[in-house]
Amino acid sequence: MYPLFESVCIENSQIKNAHYHEARFRRSYMQQYKTHPTYSLFDGIHLTNLDPNLKYKLRIGYKQHGTRFSFSEYENSIPSSLKLVSDDTISYNVKRNNRKKLNNLYKQKGDFDDVLIIKNGLVTDTSYANILLKDSKQIVTPATPLLEGTCRARLLDENKITEKRISEAVIQNFDSFQLINALNDFDETRWVPITKINRG
């Protein structure tokens, strides 16, 4: 059993955001096992026999004393409508295989593509991604994510986005949104009208 995992993007035969995945792996390992890992997340992984023209998802499961990994071709599938759902007890600050609570919330999406989870009145994440919100002045991401994503972390370090506490009540003050995760990076052409987020 490998209780924790990382999903990593391989593009042009290169690991994207490797530093950020390694850093999150080390934090999560410490939280889970109360000690530092004795190995690197990418130990033993070689990017051979991969088509450089394709995008791949590298899934690395890990436990206290080892990893297992697999590659699969990845095609972008990005939700463009979000149903607001509330859960004040949900927690997913470590990337675990056990996604039962997230999956149960996802089942509430109805005719929408995904859910946007509100916790204690504040915007967090969708079931699989962090969210960016844009108005005429700025691009922000919630300061209260369920999981601090690797793409989100890089964009913050690059000062391309800022963190802000965002309540459900102010969502419609923004113009548009987009979802980001390890497999779907920021893209200026991918903004979706904010009206695509509602309670259904």
Backbone torsions as a table, in degrees:
resi	resn	phi	psi	omega
1	MET	NA	127.8	177.7
2	TYR	-114.0	95.2	-169.3
3	PRO	-72.1	-22.2	-176.9
4	LEU	-117.2	157.0	-179.8
5	PHE	-155.9	163.2	170.8
6	GLU	-128.2	139.9	172.1
7	SER	-108.2	123.0	-169.7
8	VAL	-123.6	141.2	178.5
9	CYS	-92.4	131.4	173.0
10	ILE	-112.6	116.5	177.9
11	GLU	-133.5	137.9	-177.7
12	ASN	54.0	36.1	179.9
13	SER	60.5	28.2	179.1
14	GLN	-126.0	143.0	174.0
15	ILE	-79.2	122.9	179.3
16	LYS	-87.6	139.8	175.3
17	ASN	57.7	33.9	-175.6
18	ALA	-57.0	-42.6	-179.4
19	HIS	-59.4	-40.8	-177.6
20	TYR	-72.7	-35.6	175.7
21	HIS	-67.1	-42.3	179.1
22	GLU	-62.7	-41.6	-179.8
23	ALA	-64.9	-42.4	179.6
24	ARG	-68.3	-39.3	175.5
25	PHE	-55.2	-46.3	-177.4
26	ARG	-66.3	-40.0	177.5
27	ARG	-65.1	-45.0	-177.8
28	SER	-66.6	-40.8	178.5
29	TYR	-60.3	-45.4	179.9
30	MET	-62.1	-41.4	179.5
31	GLN	-65.4	-39.2	-177.1
32	GLN	-75.6	-43.6	-169.4
33	TYR	-113.0	-2.5	176.1
34	LYS	60.5	28.6	176.6
35	THR	-156.1	164.8	180.0
36	HIS	-79.9	145.0	177.1
37	PRO	-67.1	150.4	178.6
38	THR	-99.7	8.0	-179.0
39	TYR	-143.7	164.1	175.9
40	SER	-93.2	152.0	179.7
41	LEU	-57.4	-35.6	-173.1
42	PHE	-99.3	11.0	177.3
43	ASP	-56.6	131.7	174.7
44	GLY	79.8	2.9	-178.3
45	ILE	-98.5	124.0	179.8
46	HIS	-124.3	131.5	-176.2
47	LEU	-90.0	61.4	179.1
48	THR	-103.5	156.3	177.7
49	ASN	60.7	25.7	175.3
50	LEU	-105.4	137.6	178.4
51	ASP	-73.4	118.2	-177.8
52	PRO	-64.8	-13.7	179.5
53	ASN	-88.5	-4.6	-177.8
54	LEU	-110.0	157.9	175.6
55	LYS	-102.2	133.4	-177.1
56	TYR	-122.4	149.2	169.1
57	LYS	-102.4	121.6	174.9
58	LEU	-102.1	115.3	179.3
59	ARG	-105.0	121.4	-178.8
60	ILE	-116.4	109.2	172.1
61	GLY	-88.5	143.7	179.4
62	TYR	-144.0	155.2	176.4
63	LYS	-136.5	-167.8	-172.8
64	GLN	-61.7	-35.4	-172.6
65	HIS	-124.2	33.8	175.7
66	GLY	159.5	174.0	-178.0
67	THR	-131.7	165.0	164.7
68	ARG	-141.1	149.1	-174.9
69	PHE	-143.0	160.0	177.3
70	SER	-148.5	151.2	175.9
71	PHE	-110.2	144.0	171.7
72	SER	-146.8	145.1	176.0
73	GLU	-63.7	143.7	-176.5
74	TYR	-124.0	131.0	172.0
75	GLU	-116.1	132.1	-177.5
76	ASN	-57.8	131.4	175.8
77	SER	-141.4	91.7	-169.5
78	ILE	-110.9	120.7	178.5
79	PRO	-57.7	144.4	178.6
80	SER	-125.4	5.8	172.0
81	SER	-142.6	137.6	-173.0
82	LEU	-129.9	131.4	174.3
83	LYS	-97.1	130.5	177.8
84	LEU	-75.5	127.2	175.2
85	VAL	-132.2	151.8	-176.8
86	SER	-114.6	139.9	173.2
87	ASP	-156.0	109.8	-175.4
88	ASP	-87.3	0.1	-177.5
89	THR	-116.0	-9.2	-174.1
90	ILE	-65.5	143.0	177.4
91	SER	-142.5	133.2	178.1
92	TYR	-153.6	54.0	-175.7
93	ASN	-83.1	-6.9	173.9
94	VAL	-124.3	139.8	-175.9
95	LYS	-78.6	96.6	-174.7
96	ARG	-107.2	153.0	172.6
97	ASN	-64.7	-30.0	-179.9
98	ASN	-78.4	98.3	-179.0
99	ARG	-111.8	27.4	-171.9
100	LYS	-56.6	-46.5	-177.9
101	LYS	-66.1	-40.9	177.3
102	LEU	-64.0	-42.2	179.8
103	ASN	-64.0	-37.3	178.2
104	ASN	-65.0	-38.4	176.8
105	LEU	-67.8	-40.2	-179.9
106	TYR	-59.6	-33.7	-179.8
107	LYS	-65.6	-13.7	179.4
108	GLN	-87.1	5.4	-171.5
109	LYS	-70.2	-21.3	-179.6
110	GLY	60.2	-126.7	-178.1
111	ASP	-85.3	1.0	179.5
112	PHE	-85.1	165.4	-180.0
113	ASP	-77.5	-30.3	-177.6
114	ASP	-161.3	179.6	177.0
115	VAL	-112.8	150.1	170.1
116	LEU	-112.6	119.7	-168.0
117	ILE	-91.6	127.2	176.1
118	ILE	-103.1	125.5	178.7
119	LYS	-123.9	121.5	-178.0
120	ASN	52.3	40.4	175.8
121	GLY	82.9	-2.6	-174.7
122	LEU	-113.6	146.8	178.5
123	VAL	-71.4	136.6	177.7
124	THR	-118.4	-100.1	-175.8
125	ASP	-134.9	172.6	164.0
126	THR	-86.9	-172.5	-176.5
127	SER	-71.0	-22.6	-176.6
128	TYR	-132.7	5.1	-172.1
129	ALA	-152.8	156.9	166.0
130	ASN	-81.8	161.6	-178.3
131	ILE	-120.7	143.8	170.4
132	LEU	-113.8	142.5	178.7
133	LEU	-126.2	139.8	-174.4
134	LYS	-128.6	140.4	166.2
135	ASP	-126.7	-163.9	-174.8
136	SER	-71.9	-13.0	-173.8
137	LYS	-112.8	-25.7	-168.1
138	GLN	-157.3	163.4	169.6
139	ILE	-117.7	122.9	-176.7
140	VAL	-123.6	158.8	172.6
141	THR	-129.7	145.6	-179.3
142	PRO	-56.6	139.4	175.8
143	ALA	-80.0	1.4	-176.1
144	THR	-124.5	52.0	179.9
145	PRO	-71.0	154.8	171.9
146	LEU	-70.6	-40.7	-179.2
147	LEU	-133.6	129.2	179.2
148	GLU	-80.5	101.7	-175.1
149	GLY	-71.5	157.9	-177.7
150	THR	-73.4	-38.9	176.8
151	CYS	-65.6	-43.5	176.8
152	ARG	-57.1	-46.0	-179.0
153	ALA	-60.8	-42.2	-179.5
154	ARG	-66.4	-43.1	179.7
155	LEU	-63.5	-36.3	175.5
156	LEU	-65.4	-45.1	179.0
157	ASP	-62.3	-33.2	-179.9
158	GLU	-83.5	0.3	-179.9
159	ASN	59.8	28.8	176.6
160	LYS	-86.3	-21.5	177.5
161	ILE	-137.5	164.5	175.2
162	THR	-128.4	156.8	177.0
163	GLU	-89.3	145.2	177.5
164	LYS	-156.2	140.6	172.5
165	ARG	-73.0	122.0	-173.9
166	ILE	-122.0	117.0	178.0
167	SER	-86.1	158.7	177.8
168	GLU	-56.5	-34.5	-174.3
169	ALA	-64.6	-23.2	-174.8
170	VAL	-104.8	2.5	-178.5
171	ILE	-53.9	-45.1	-175.2
172	GLN	-73.0	-3.1	173.7
173	ASN	-76.5	-15.5	177.6
174	PHE	-87.1	164.0	-178.4
175	ASP	-91.8	-37.7	-172.6
176	SER	-158.1	170.8	179.7
177	PHE	-143.0	163.4	166.2
178	GLN	-150.7	154.5	-178.6
179	LEU	-103.5	140.6	179.8
180	ILE	-132.8	145.8	169.8
181	ASN	-157.0	-171.5	-175.1
182	ALA	-59.3	-31.9	-176.8
183	LEU	-94.3	-12.1	-177.0
184	ASN	-132.2	95.5	-175.4
185	ASP	-78.4	168.2	176.0
186	PHE	-56.8	137.4	-178.2
187	ASP	-147.2	117.4	-175.7
188	GLU	-62.2	-16.6	-179.1
189	THR	-92.6	2.2	-170.3
190	ARG	-106.4	15.5	-179.0
191	TRP	-69.3	141.1	-178.7
192	VAL	-119.2	137.7	179.5
193	PRO	-55.2	140.7	-175.9
194	ILE	-64.9	-21.0	179.5
195	THR	-66.0	-11.0	177.4
196	LYS	-80.3	3.0	174.2
197	ILE	-112.4	121.1	174.6
198	ASN	-163.5	179.2	-176.8
199	ARG	-81.4	-8.0	177.5
200	GLY	79.0	NA	NA
